Amino acid sequence: MSDFWSLYIIIITVVNILGCLALLYFTRKKKQSGQEGETTGHVYDGIEEYDNPLPRWWLWLFYITIIFSVIYLILYPGLGKYEGVLGWTQDKQYQEEVAITDAKVLPLYKKYSAMDIPALLNEPQAIKMGQAIFANTCFGCHGADAKGSLGFPDLTDNEWLYGGSPAQIKHSILKGRNGVMPEWKDSLSEDDILALSSYISSKNDFERPVIETFLAQGETAYNQSCAACHGRDLKGNQALGAPNLTDGVWLHGASPGLVKDVIRHGRINRMPGHESILGKDKSHLVAAYVYSLSNKKEKSEN
């Protein structure tokens, strides 16, 4: 802060305090022009305004707030660059609170990070810590219940683009993932796209009409354009992050219109890496929490 703005803030603050003090003082000294209970002549909605002084307790309450403000501005920063007698700063306060928290939780982080993720399923405190970190960091995309939304995967259903093992989940959290579905609008005709959508729908348990005459054309288009990533059996490829097209789980929606839109325009999805944000210890706990969501049976068996 420059000296000019520091002085500006000091002057404004001091003038306001002195102004309030002067207003109270002269109000107290003001003599009534008439008798007690005389009105000012102002009437609104049947309510008359009386010309009486403030009650003494109320007046002293205002004085106390002014005294408090002066003491506060002496002890704490509030007058431009003046740091206050106590030397308090928000950064120092933050660092002290972080140090107190770290002293409590860092030993737990170290303890749990040394344990395998499946073993943590039987550590309720570890799972709660992972859930708290998840709720603070991941809910914006995956939701507070981890069930995701259109374009953001459900983490509770045990269907995984890149694999659901502890190591794969942890890698996704630490390093992130980049998913690319190319667009085919320039390579496939609208008839091909419609046929392809029908063929894919026929491999799912969707209760929707399938255009039988398009199945052969759709299968041909699929084998030429899609099988390299999703496999001949449409089961996907976790190494590429290519989804299984037969499990009824659709990241970007399963309606015919949405399926055709994905084929036409493709999709680019990015899961950012969180190693620099959470660090390895916290990421380990988040991975344990996410793993627990789809492995409740394993927890009960342990």
Secondary structure by P-SEA (a helix, b strand, c coil): ccaaaaaaaaaaaaaaaaaaaaaaaaaaacccccccccccccccccbbbbbccccaaaaaaaaaaaaaaaaaaaaccccccccccccccaaaaaaaaaaaaaaccaaaaaaaaacccccccccaaaaaaaaaaaaacccccccccccccccccccccccccccccaaaaaaaaabbbbbbbbbccccccaaaaaaaaaaaaaaccccccccccaaaaaaaaaaacccccccccccccccccccccccccccccccaaaaaaaaabbbbbbbccccccccaaaaaaaaaaaaaaacaaaaaac
